[in-house]
Amino acid sequence: MPDWLAYVNAHLDRLSLPEAESLQVREELAAHLEDTYLSLRAQGASESEAVRLTCDQVSSWQGLCRDILSARSEAFMENRVSQLWIPGLVTLFSAYVLLALMQFAGLRAMSSHPGEPRGIVLYLPWILSLPLIGAIGAYLSRRAQATGWRVYFAASLPALALGVLFLLISPLAFVLDPHVPLSIKATALAAGLVNWVILPGIALCIGVALQSLRKMRGAHS
């Protein structure tokens, strides 16, 4: 019987995929060709005829390469949406809608230095609710087969989004209003990062860790 994996390797030598994915594609295609060959032989075809008909299954190897790359690209985009952006938007929406509702209900922030830009501002009930929101984001991301940093990205998107915003506005803060001392501007930005990026990010990541522990316990039980 022909070595179908060697046959596939000879025709897909320029398949631009990571090594592990490329090997998987080649093995799957070789297995498909082998099944076709064996089926033809079982139907009474001679060896040479079965080989010819099996080889005719692929009319254009160049076109097959394009189809494989296109399918992998579409799968990658679908995975990115389901693993990152949908869970991330759920956490983003949940976190800030909850904060808005708490403020509407009369929640007041706790401040270490009221009225000063260096003050640490805490909406404590909101911060304490973020681990639950982070755990929900991690669950949704893992349910879509995400692992590693993707889970943390999806769960901590509320903090990451504000972190990006701070990076964008920081240069403007130092340029605008030149009468304000640079030390005060720097202190205000640092306090804002702690209030809206670092502390919420830690709380959300705690939720990811708690969801991981719950998943591990469920697997062992």
N, C-alpha and C positions, 0 to 999 in steps of 0.2 A: 504494500500500500504506500502511496506517495507520502512524503513528509510535508504535510500541509502547513505546518508552522514555518518551515524553511521557505516554502513557496510564498507565504504571506510576507515574511520578512524581506524577501527579495524584491517584492513589489511595493512595500510600504516603508522603504528605507529612509524616507524623508518626512515621516509623519511628525509634525512639530507639536509634540505633547510631552509633558513630564515623563520620565522613564517608566514610572510605575503605571501611569495611565496608558502609555503607549503599549507596554507589555500586555496589559489587560485587554486592550482592543485587539491586538494581534492574536492573542490566545482565543478570544471569543470568535473572531472571524475564522481562525483555523479550525476550531471545533465545529462551526457551522458548515464549512466546506467538507470536513470529514464526515459529518452526518449526511450531507447530500450525496457524497461519494458512496457511502455504505448503503444508503437507500436505493441508489441506482443499481448497485451490484445485486442487492436483494431482489430487485425487479427483473433481473436477468441480463442486464447490460454487461458487455465485455469490459475488461479492465481499461482498455484504451478509450472506449466510448464513454465509460463512466468518468474517466479523468477529463476528457474533452468537455463533456456536458457540465461537469463541476466547475471547470475553469471558465466556462461561458457564463457562470453566475455573475461574474464581475465584468461588465462590458468596458468600463473605464476606471482604471485604478486612480488616475488623477481626479476624476469626478468623485470617486469614493472618498479620497482624502479630504476633499472640500466638504463633502457631506458630514464626515466624521467630525471635522473641526467646527463646522457650523452647529452641529448637534451638541458638542461639548460646550461651546460658547453659550448657547441658549440655556443649557442645564446650569452653567456657572452663574448666569444672570438670575435665573429662577431661584437658585440656592441663596444668592446674596440677598434677594428681596425677602425670602421666607425666613432666613436665618438671622439677618441683620436689621433690615429696615422696618419690617412689620412689627417685630417685638420692640425695637427701639422706639418707634413712634407710639406704641402703646404705653411704654414707660414714660416717654416725654409728655404725652397728653395727660396721663393719669397723675403724674407728679405735680404739674403746674395747674391743672384744674382743681386738684385737691387743695393746693395752696391758696388758690383764688377763693374757693369755698370757705376755707378756714378764716381768711381775712374778712370775707363778707360776713361771717358769723361773729366777728369781733375779736379774732385772735390778735394779740399784741406781741410784737417781737421782744425778746430779751436782749439787752445790749450791755456790753461790758463798759462802754464809755458813751453814754447817751449824748447825742448831739455832736460827737467828734468823728472825723473820718476814719480814725484808727480803731473804732469800736467793732467788736465782734458781735454780729447780729444773729440771733438764733430764734427761729420759729420752732421751738422745741417739739410740739406735737407733730409738726410736719416732718422734721428730721427723723423722729422715732417711727414714722410711718413709711419712710423710704426703704428700709430693708424689705418690707413686704412687697413694695412695688418692684424693687430689684429682683426679688425671688420670682415674681410673676413674669418679668421680662426674661429671666434666665430659663424658666420653665418653657416659655413659648419658643425661645431660641433652640433649646435642646430638643424640643419636640420636633423641630424641623431638621434634626440631625446635626446641629452646630456643635462645635467643640472649641476648647481653648479660648483664645482672645475674642472670638466672635461672640461668645456668650457674654463676656464682660462688656464688650462694646455695646451690645443690644441693651443690657441691663443698666448701664451707666450713661446712656445717651443724654439724659437731662443735664448731667454735670458736664459732659463733653461738649454739648452744644453751647453752653454758657462759657466754657473755657475758650472755645473758638471765638466767641463774641468778644470776650475780654482781650484776646490777642489782636483783634481787628481794631478795637477802639482805643487801645493803649497808646499808639502813636498820636492819635488825635488829642487825647487827654493831655499830653505833654506840650502840644503845640497851641491849643486853644487856651484862652484866658491866661495870658502871660503874667498877670498880677498875682496869681496864686503861686506860692513857692513850690518848687519841684519836690521838696521833701513831703509836703502835704499831699500832692498828687500821687506820689509813689506809695505813701501810706494808705491812701484811700483805695488805690488799685489792689494793693496787697490784701487789705481787709476784705474787699469785694471778692477776691479769689478764694479766700478762706471761707467766707460766708456762703457763696453760691456755687463754688466748684469743688473745693477740697473736701469740706465736711459732707455735702450731699453725695459726692463721689464715693467717699468711704462708706457712708450709710448704704448706698445702693450695692456696693461690692460685698458688704456684709450679707445682704440678701442673697447674692449669688452663692456665697459660701454656705449659708444656711440651706439653700435649696440643694446644693451638692451633697451636704451631709444627709439630708432627708432622702435623696435619691440613693445614696450608698446604703443607708439603713434598709430602704425598701428592697434593694437588690439582695441583701444578706438575709432578709427575713423570709 
